[in-house]
Amino acid sequence: MKTIKSSGTGFREARRRAAIRLLRKGIRQCDVAERLGVTREAVRRWWHAYESGGVAAIRAKPRGGPKRKVSEAELKEGLPGTLLQGAEANGFTNDIWTLDRIATVIQRDFGVRYSIGHTWRILHELLGWSCQKPQRKALERNEDAVRAFLVREWPDLKKTLSRDAQR
C-alpha cells in the first residue's frame, strides 16, 4: 500500500479512500482501523457514508468557520485612499494613525470590526505598508531662522567643538 502524507484535507480523503478499498477487499473494519491508525468508529462511519452516497460521500469538504467579511479587493480599493487623506480628515484630533484608529475606520467604512493584530496584517501583508514614525518638529519652529543658523553660526561652532575635543 502507498504511503499517505499526513497533512491537510487531501490526506484525510486519501485515508478514507484507502479504508474503502481495504473494506471492499473483505478486510474487517477493526483491521482497517489498525492499519490506518484511526478508530473503528471512524472506519464504520466512512463505510456507512460510502454505502449510502458512494465516493462523493467520502470526499474532503472544506472546513467550516467564519467567512471573510470584507474581501481583499474591497480593502485594497477603499482603504488606502481613506488613510492617505490623513487621520484628521477622518475625524481624529491629530494626524497620527494608530492601529486602533485604522480598525475604527475599517469598522466605519466596511461595517466590520477587526482586532489590532488583524488590522496590522491587512496593512502589512495585504497592502504592503510598514510602520512609520512621524517626524517631530516644534510647532514654533522657524525654518528661515534654522537655515540662517546652519549657514552663519554652525560652521564656527563646529570648529570650536572640534578643537575642544582634541584637548
SEMARBA-573096 format. One record per residue: residue number from 1; residue in one letter; x, y, z of N, C-alpha, C in turn. Coordinates in Angstrom, 2 decimals, padded with zeros to 5 digits. Each point is the difference from the previous one (the first is absolute). Layout:
N
{NUM, "A", {X, Y, Z}, {X, Y, Z}, {X, Y, Z}},
...
***
This chain:
167
{1, "M", {000.84, -001.18, 000.00}, {-000.84, 001.18, 000.00}, {000.88, 001.24, 000.00}},
{2, "K", {-000.45, 001.07, -000.72}, {000.77, 001.24, -000.07}, {000.01, 000.71, 001.34}},
{3, "T", {001.07, 000.77, 000.22}, {000.08, 000.82, 001.20}, {-000.80, 001.27, -000.25}},
{4, "I", {-000.78, 000.38, 000.98}, {-000.83, 001.20, -000.11}, {000.59, 001.07, 000.89}},
{5, "K", {000.25, 001.17, -000.57}, {000.54, 001.11, 000.79}, {-001.06, 000.44, 001.01}},
{6, "S", {000.44, 000.30, 001.21}, {-000.96, 000.27, 001.08}, {-000.26, 001.47, 000.25}},
{7, "S", {-000.49, 000.71, -001.00}, {-000.40, 001.38, 000.24}, {-001.04, 000.44, -001.01}},
{8, "G", {-000.92, 000.85, 000.44}, {-000.96, 000.63, -000.89}, {-001.19, -000.87, -000.35}},
{9, "T", {-000.94, 000.61, -000.72}, {-001.22, -000.70, -000.39}, {000.28, -001.10, -001.00}},
{10, "G", {001.03, 000.16, -000.83}, {000.36, -001.05, -000.95}, {000.37, -001.28, 000.72}},
{11, "F", {000.68, 000.12, 001.12}, {000.38, -001.16, 000.80}, {-001.24, -000.68, 000.55}},
{12, "R", {-000.91, 000.76, 000.54}, {-001.20, -000.59, 000.61}, {-000.83, -000.73, -001.05}},
{13, "E", {-000.14, 000.61, -001.17}, {-000.77, -000.65, -001.07}, {000.70, -001.26, -000.49}},
{14, "A", {001.31, 000.05, -000.17}, {000.75, -001.17, -000.45}, {-000.12, -001.14, 001.02}},
{15, "R", {000.02, 000.34, 001.27}, {-000.14, -001.02, 001.04}, {-001.38, -000.65, -000.06}},
{16, "R", {-001.04, 000.79, -000.24}, {-001.34, -000.56, -000.13}, {-000.11, -000.92, -001.22}},
{17, "R", {000.61, 000.44, -001.13}, {-000.03, -000.84, -001.21}, {000.75, -001.31, 000.24}},
{18, "A", {001.14, 000.08, 000.68}, {000.76, -001.22, 000.31}, {-000.83, -000.94, 000.87}},
{19, "A", {-000.71, 000.55, 000.98}, {-000.85, -000.83, 000.86}, {-001.08, -000.69, -000.82}},
{20, "I", {-000.62, 000.70, -000.92}, {-001.05, -000.60, -000.82}, {000.58, -001.11, -000.87}},
{21, "R", {001.18, 000.23, -000.59}, {000.64, -001.04, -000.83}, {000.24, -001.27, 000.84}},
{22, "L", {000.51, 000.18, 001.20}, {000.28, -001.15, 000.86}, {-001.30, -000.71, 000.41}},
{23, "L", {-001.02, 000.75, 000.32}, {-001.28, -000.60, 000.39}, {-000.61, -000.77, -001.17}},
{24, "R", {000.13, 000.54, -001.20}, {-000.55, -000.68, -001.18}, {000.75, -001.30, -000.28}},
{25, "K", {001.24, -000.11, 000.45}, {000.78, -001.24, -000.16}, {-000.39, -001.03, 001.06}},
{26, "G", {-000.88, 000.39, 000.92}, {-000.46, -000.93, 001.02}, {000.74, 000.07, 001.31}},
{27, "I", {000.86, 000.99, 000.18}, {000.74, 000.14, 001.25}, {-000.95, 000.59, 001.06}},
{28, "R", {000.09, -000.54, 001.21}, {-000.90, 000.43, 001.07}, {000.26, 001.46, 000.40}},
{29, "Q", {-001.07, 000.67, 000.47}, {000.09, 001.41, 000.39}, {001.05, 000.22, 001.08}},
{30, "C", {000.09, -000.90, 000.97}, {000.98, 000.19, 001.08}, {001.43, -000.09, -000.54}},
{31, "D", {000.24, -000.87, -001.00}, {001.34, -000.11, -000.58}, {000.33, 001.23, -000.86}},
{32, "V", {-000.99, 000.51, -000.72}, {000.21, 001.21, -000.80}, {000.34, 001.17, 000.91}},
{33, "A", {-000.73, 000.11, 001.09}, {000.24, 001.08, 000.97}, {001.42, -000.08, 000.55}},
{34, "E", {000.45, -001.19, 000.32}, {001.35, -000.17, 000.54}, {001.05, 000.36, -001.05}},
{35, "R", {-000.19, -000.44, -001.23}, {000.96, 000.31, -001.07}, {000.12, 001.50, -000.26}},
{36, "L", {-001.13, 000.67, 000.04}, {000.00, 001.44, -000.34}, {000.19, 000.90, 001.22}},
{37, "G", {000.02, -000.58, 001.18}, {000.22, 000.79, 001.21}, {-001.18, 000.88, 000.36}},
{38, "V", {-001.21, -000.52, -000.20}, {-001.21, 000.74, 000.34}, {-000.88, -000.88, 000.88}},
{39, "T", {-001.10, 000.53, 000.46}, {-000.91, -000.79, 000.83}, {-000.91, -000.87, -000.86}},
{40, "R", {-000.51, -001.03, 000.61}, {-000.95, -000.87, -000.72}, {-001.26, 000.79, -000.35}},
{41, "E", {-000.36, 000.89, 000.89}, {-001.20, 000.82, -000.24}, {000.18, 000.84, -001.25}},
{42, "A", {001.18, 000.54, -000.22}, {000.25, 000.81, -001.21}, {-000.16, -000.86, -001.24}},
{43, "V", {000.56, -001.20, 000.03}, {-000.10, -000.89, -001.15}, {-001.47, -000.37, -000.25}},
{44, "R", {-000.73, -000.26, 001.08}, {-001.42, -000.33, -000.13}, {-000.78, 001.13, -000.65}},
{45, "R", {000.29, 001.24, 000.46}, {-000.70, 001.16, -000.59}, {000.36, 000.17, -001.46}},
{46, "W", {001.27, -000.14, -000.37}, {000.42, 000.13, -001.39}, {-000.71, -001.04, -000.88}},
{47, "W", {-000.06, -001.24, 000.50}, {-000.63, -001.05, -000.78}, {-001.49, 000.28, -000.16}},
{48, "H", {-000.65, 000.44, 001.06}, {-001.43, 000.33, -000.06}, {-000.23, 001.14, -001.00}},
{49, "A", {000.84, 001.03, 000.04}, {-000.13, 001.12, -000.94}, {000.22, -000.48, -001.44}},
{50, "Y", {000.98, -000.86, -000.19}, {000.29, -000.52, -001.34}, {-001.18, -000.82, -000.52}},
{51, "E", {-000.57, -000.84, 000.85}, {-001.14, -000.83, -000.43}, {-001.21, 000.83, -000.36}},
{52, "S", {-000.22, 001.09, 000.72}, {-001.20, 000.80, -000.27}, {000.22, 001.08, -001.06}},
{53, "G", {001.26, 000.46, -000.20}, {000.22, 001.10, -000.94}, {001.11, -000.20, -001.00}},
{54, "G", {000.66, -001.14, 000.04}, {001.08, -000.27, -000.94}, {001.25, 000.81, 000.32}},
{55, "V", {000.88, 000.10, -001.00}, {001.29, 000.67, 000.18}, {-000.19, 001.47, 000.38}},
{56, "A", {-001.03, 000.63, -000.55}, {-000.25, 001.42, 000.31}, {-000.20, 000.22, 001.50}},
{57, "A", {-000.54, -000.99, 000.70}, {-000.30, 000.15, 001.43}, {001.26, -000.01, 000.86}},
{58, "I", {001.11, -000.52, -000.51}, {001.22, -000.04, 000.81}, {001.03, 001.03, -000.45}},
{59, "R", {-000.37, 000.84, -000.96}, {000.92, 001.05, -000.45}, {000.20, 001.02, 001.10}},
{60, "A", {001.16, 000.64, -000.04}, {000.31, 001.05, 000.98}, {-000.90, 001.19, -000.24}},
{61, "K", {-000.45, 000.59, 001.07}, {-000.84, 001.19, -000.08}, {000.77, 001.16, 000.62}},
{62, "P", {-000.22, 001.19, -000.52}, {000.71, 001.14, 000.60}, {-000.38, 000.15, 001.47}},
{63, "R", {000.97, 000.39, 000.78}, {-000.26, 000.20, 001.43}, {-000.90, 001.21, 000.20}},
{64, "G", {-000.76, -000.05, 001.07}, {-000.89, 001.10, 000.31}, {000.75, 001.17, 000.60}},
{65, "G", {-000.74, 000.85, 000.60}, {000.60, 001.17, 000.61}, {-000.59, 001.26, -000.60}},
{66, "P", {000.27, 001.12, 000.60}, {-000.59, 001.24, -000.51}, {000.56, 000.35, -001.37}},
{67, "K", {-000.86, 000.50, -000.82}, {000.41, 000.44, -001.33}, {000.66, 001.37, 000.12}},
{68, "R", {000.86, 000.29, -000.95}, {000.65, 001.30, -000.03}, {-001.08, 001.06, -000.17}},
{69, "K", {000.04, 001.01, 000.81}, {-001.09, 000.97, 000.00}, {000.20, 001.13, -000.99}},
{70, "V", {001.23, 000.36, -000.25}, {000.30, 001.05, -000.98}, {001.00, -000.62, -000.97}},
{71, "S", {-000.26, 000.08, -001.27}, {000.91, -000.61, -000.96}, {001.30, 000.79, -000.08}},
{72, "E", {001.05, -000.70, -000.42}, {001.29, 000.66, -000.16}, {-000.11, 001.11, -001.03}},
{73, "A", {-000.76, -000.24, -001.06}, {-000.15, 001.01, -001.05}, {-000.65, 001.27, 000.55}},
{74, "E", {-001.02, -000.16, 000.84}, {-000.65, 001.16, 000.60}, {000.98, 000.80, 000.86}},
{75, "L", {000.78, -000.72, 000.81}, {000.97, 000.68, 000.87}, {001.08, 000.69, -000.83}},
{76, "K", {000.52, -000.69, -001.02}, {001.05, 000.59, -000.84}, {-000.50, 001.24, -000.72}},
{77, "E", {-001.27, -000.02, -000.38}, {-000.55, 001.12, -000.76}, {-000.38, 001.18, 000.89}},
{78, "G", {-000.62, -000.28, 001.14}, {-000.56, 001.08, 000.80}, {000.85, 000.53, 001.13}},
{79, "L", {000.80, -000.86, 000.62}, {000.71, 000.41, 001.21}, {001.16, 000.96, -000.25}},
{80, "P", {000.89, -000.26, -000.97}, {001.15, 000.91, -000.16}, {-000.41, 001.46, -000.23}},
{81, "G", {-000.98, 000.24, -000.84}, {-000.43, 001.37, -000.28}, {-000.48, 000.71, 001.26}},
{82, "T", {-000.75, -000.73, 000.81}, {-000.50, 000.57, 001.25}, {001.15, 000.34, 000.94}},
{83, "L", {000.96, -000.92, 000.13}, {001.11, 000.23, 000.92}, {000.92, 001.11, -000.49}},
{84, "L", {000.17, 000.10, -001.31}, {000.87, 001.05, -000.54}, {-000.59, 001.40, 000.18}},
{85, "Q", {-001.30, 000.10, 000.24}, {-000.61, 001.31, 000.29}, {000.48, 000.53, 001.34}},
{86, "G", {000.45, -000.91, 000.87}, {000.51, 000.42, 001.31}, {-000.99, -000.29, 001.10}},
{87, "A", {000.52, -000.08, 001.21}, {-000.84, -000.32, 001.16}, {-000.94, 001.15, 000.34}},
{88, "E", {000.48, 001.24, -000.12}, {-000.86, 001.14, 000.30}, {-001.18, 000.07, -000.94}},
{89, "A", {000.22, -000.27, -001.28}, {-001.08, 000.01, -000.99}, {-001.03, -001.09, 000.29}},
{90, "N", {000.39, -000.99, 000.80}, {-000.91, -001.08, 000.36}, {-000.57, 000.16, 001.40}},
{91, "G", {000.13, 001.21, 000.56}, {-000.68, 000.31, 001.25}, {000.81, -000.16, 001.27}},
{92, "F", {001.32, -000.22, -000.11}, {000.82, -000.15, 001.19}, {000.66, 001.33, 000.35}},
{93, "T", {000.46, 000.13, 001.25}, {000.49, 001.30, 000.49}, {001.37, 000.39, -000.53}},
{94, "N", {000.81, -000.96, -000.41}, {001.29, 000.33, -000.61}, {000.20, -000.90, -001.22}},
{95, "D", {001.08, 000.21, -000.72}, {000.18, -000.71, -001.26}, {000.89, -001.23, 000.12}},
{96, "I", {-000.06, -000.67, 001.15}, {000.79, -001.21, 000.21}, {-000.94, -001.21, -000.07}},
{97, "W", {000.35, -000.95, -000.87}, {-000.77, -001.23, -000.11}, {000.50, -001.01, 001.01}},
{98, "T", {-000.91, -000.63, 000.71}, {000.32, -001.14, 000.86}, {-000.82, -001.18, -000.51}},
{99, "L", {000.39, -001.20, 000.38}, {-000.75, -001.18, -000.43}, {-001.44, 000.05, 000.50}},
{100, "D", {-000.19, 000.52, 001.21}, {-001.36, 000.11, 000.54}, {-000.84, 000.96, -000.85}},
{101, "R", {000.60, 001.10, -000.41}, {-000.72, 000.96, -000.84}, {-000.33, -000.60, -001.37}},
{102, "I", {000.95, -000.74, -000.56}, {-000.23, -000.62, -001.31}, {-001.10, -001.05, 000.11}},
{103, "A", {000.00, -000.78, 001.10}, {-001.06, -000.98, 000.22}, {-001.36, 000.71, 000.10}},
{104, "T", {-000.02, 001.17, 000.64}, {-001.23, 000.78, 000.10}, {-000.48, 000.45, -001.37}},
{105, "V", {000.93, 000.43, -000.85}, {-000.36, 000.43, -001.36}, {-000.52, -001.19, -000.81}},
{106, "I", {000.62, -001.16, 000.15}, {-000.48, -001.19, -000.72}, {-001.41, -000.34, 000.46}},
{107, "Q", {-000.24, 000.10, 001.30}, {-001.34, -000.28, 000.52}, {-001.01, 001.01, -000.55}},
{108, "R", {000.39, 001.26, -000.02}, {-000.90, 001.05, -000.49}, {-000.30, -000.16, -001.49}},
{109, "D", {001.05, -000.26, -000.81}, {-000.17, -000.03, -001.45}, {-000.47, -001.34, -000.55}},
{110, "F", {000.37, -001.11, 000.68}, {-000.32, -001.32, -000.53}, {-000.96, -000.80, 000.88}},
{111, "G", {-000.30, 000.54, 001.20}, {-000.95, -000.66, 000.87}, {000.52, -001.23, 000.72}},
{112, "V", {001.32, -000.15, 000.09}, {000.60, -001.17, 000.63}, {001.05, 000.46, 001.00}},
{113, "R", {000.00, -000.58, 001.20}, {001.00, 000.34, 001.02}, {001.09, -001.06, 000.00}},
{114, "Y", {001.23, 000.41, -000.29}, {001.15, -000.90, 000.03}, {000.84, 000.29, 001.23}},
{115, "S", {000.69, -001.02, 000.49}, {000.90, 000.18, 001.13}, {001.20, 000.83, -000.45}},
{116, "I", {000.76, 000.48, 000.96}, {001.20, 000.78, -000.29}, {000.98, -000.85, -000.82}},
{117, "G", {000.17, -001.27, 000.40}, {000.92, -000.88, -000.71}, {-000.42, -000.23, -001.44}},
{118, "H", {-001.29, -000.20, -000.22}, {-000.47, -000.22, -001.37}, {000.09, 001.29, -000.81}},
{119, "T", {-000.22, 001.12, 000.64}, {000.15, 001.28, -000.69}, {001.44, 000.16, -000.48}},
{120, "W", {000.97, -000.38, 000.84}, {001.40, 000.06, -000.41}, {000.25, -000.92, -001.20}},
{121, "R", {-000.56, -001.22, 000.03}, {000.18, -000.92, -001.13}, {-000.56, 000.58, -001.28}},
{122, "I", {-001.14, 000.67, 000.08}, {-000.58, 000.64, -001.19}, {000.96, 001.03, -000.56}},
{123, "L", {000.51, 000.86, 000.87}, {000.92, 001.05, -000.45}, {001.29, -000.57, -000.56}},
{124, "H", {000.59, -000.93, 000.73}, {001.33, -000.50, -000.34}, {-000.04, -001.03, -001.14}},
{125, "E", {-000.84, -001.04, 000.15}, {000.01, -001.09, -000.96}, {-000.84, 000.29, -001.24}},
{126, "L", {-001.15, 000.62, 000.18}, {-000.89, 000.24, -001.14}, {000.40, 001.26, -000.77}},
{127, "L", {000.26, 001.08, 000.73}, {000.29, 001.27, -000.66}, {001.50, 000.26, -000.17}},
{128, "G", {000.83, -000.76, 000.71}, {001.45, 000.19, -000.11}, {000.50, 001.25, 000.71}},
{129, "W", {-000.75, 000.49, 000.97}, {000.40, 001.19, 000.74}, {000.86, -000.41, 001.19}},
{130, "S", {000.79, 000.96, 000.51}, {000.82, -000.28, 001.17}, {-000.23, 001.07, 001.05}},
{131, "C", {000.53, -000.26, 001.17}, {-000.13, 000.94, 001.12}, {000.87, 001.22, -000.27}},
{132, "Q", {-000.55, 001.16, 000.19}, {000.73, 001.25, -000.21}, {-000.10, 000.84, 001.27}},
{133, "K", {001.08, 000.66, 000.34}, {-000.03, 000.91, 001.14}, {-000.05, 001.42, -000.52}},
{134, "P", {-000.87, 000.83, 000.58}, {-000.07, 001.38, -000.47}, {001.25, 000.78, 000.37}},
{135, "Q", {000.38, 000.94, -000.87}, {001.12, 000.87, 000.32}, {-000.49, 001.02, 001.02}},
{136, "R", {000.78, 000.19, 001.01}, {-000.41, 000.93, 001.05}, {000.71, 001.33, -000.21}},
{137, "K", {-000.77, 001.05, -000.15}, {000.53, 001.35, -000.11}, {-000.86, 000.90, 000.88}},
{138, "A", {000.65, 000.95, 000.61}, {-000.73, 000.93, 000.85}, {-000.96, 000.82, -000.86}},
{139, "L", {-001.19, 000.23, 000.51}, {-000.98, 000.80, -000.73}, {000.49, 001.43, -000.21}},
{140, "E", {000.80, 000.48, 000.96}, {000.50, 001.38, -000.07}, {001.22, 000.13, -000.89}},
{141, "R", {000.47, -001.07, -000.58}, {001.24, -000.01, -000.77}, {-000.09, 000.98, -001.17}},
{142, "N", {001.08, 000.79, -000.14}, {000.09, 000.98, -001.08}, {001.05, -000.51, -000.99}},
{143, "E", {-000.45, -000.51, -001.14}, {000.91, -000.63, -000.97}, {001.05, 000.98, -000.52}},
{144, "D", {-000.38, 001.27, -000.20}, {000.97, 000.99, -000.50}, {001.11, 000.22, 001.03}},
{145, "A", {-000.36, 000.10, 001.28}, {001.00, 000.20, 001.06}, {000.92, -001.22, 000.10}},
{146, "V", {-000.55, -001.20, -000.17}, {000.81, -001.21, 000.06}, {001.02, -000.01, -001.14}},
{147, "R", {-000.45, 000.31, -001.22}, {000.93, 000.04, -001.14}, {001.10, 001.05, 000.21}},
{148, "A", {-000.37, 001.17, 000.50}, {000.98, 001.05, 000.26}, {001.02, -000.46, 001.04}},
{149, "F", {-000.46, -000.64, 001.06}, {000.91, -000.51, 001.03}, {000.98, -001.01, -000.60}},
{150, "L", {-000.51, -000.92, -000.82}, {000.86, -001.04, -000.58}, {001.06, 000.59, -000.93}},
{151, "V", {-000.34, 001.10, -000.66}, {000.96, 000.62, -000.94}, {000.98, 000.89, 000.74}},
{152, "R", {-000.47, 000.85, 000.92}, {000.85, 001.03, 000.62}, {000.72, -000.48, 001.26}},
{153, "E", {-000.72, -000.63, 000.91}, {000.57, -000.28, 001.32}, {000.53, -001.42, 000.18}},
{154, "W", {-000.65, -000.97, -000.60}, {000.38, -001.40, 000.23}, {001.44, -000.32, -000.40}},
{155, "P", {000.50, 000.47, -001.15}, {001.39, -000.33, -000.36}, {001.01, 000.44, 001.06}},
{156, "D", {-000.17, 001.21, 000.57}, {000.93, 000.47, 001.04}, {-000.13, -000.84, 001.28}},
{157, "L", {-001.24, -000.33, 000.37}, {-000.20, -000.83, 001.19}, {000.62, -001.39, -000.19}},
{158, "K", {-000.15, -000.53, -001.18}, {000.54, -001.32, -000.29}, {001.52, -000.01, 000.15}},
{159, "K", {000.65, 001.05, -000.50}, {001.46, 000.09, 000.12}, {000.40, 000.10, 001.47}},
{160, "T", {-000.71, 000.79, 000.78}, {000.29, 000.18, 001.41}, {-000.16, -001.32, 000.74}},
{161, "L", {-001.08, -000.71, -000.28}, {-000.24, -001.28, 000.64}, {001.09, -001.02, -000.36}},
{162, "S", {000.43, 000.04, -001.23}, {001.02, -000.93, -000.46}, {001.33, 000.27, 000.72}},
{163, "R", {000.36, 001.30, 000.17}, {001.23, 000.36, 000.69}, {-000.07, -000.40, 001.48}},
{164, "D", {-001.17, 000.20, 000.62}, {-000.16, -000.36, 001.42}, {000.14, -001.50, 000.20}},
{165, "A", {-000.46, -000.77, -000.93}, {000.07, -001.46, 000.10}, {001.42, -000.50, -000.10}},
{166, "Q", {000.87, 000.71, -000.69}, {001.39, -000.42, -000.17}, {000.82, 000.25, 001.27}},
{167, "R", {-000.41, 000.86, 000.87}, {000.76, 000.33, 001.21}, {-000.09, -001.05, 001.05}},
***
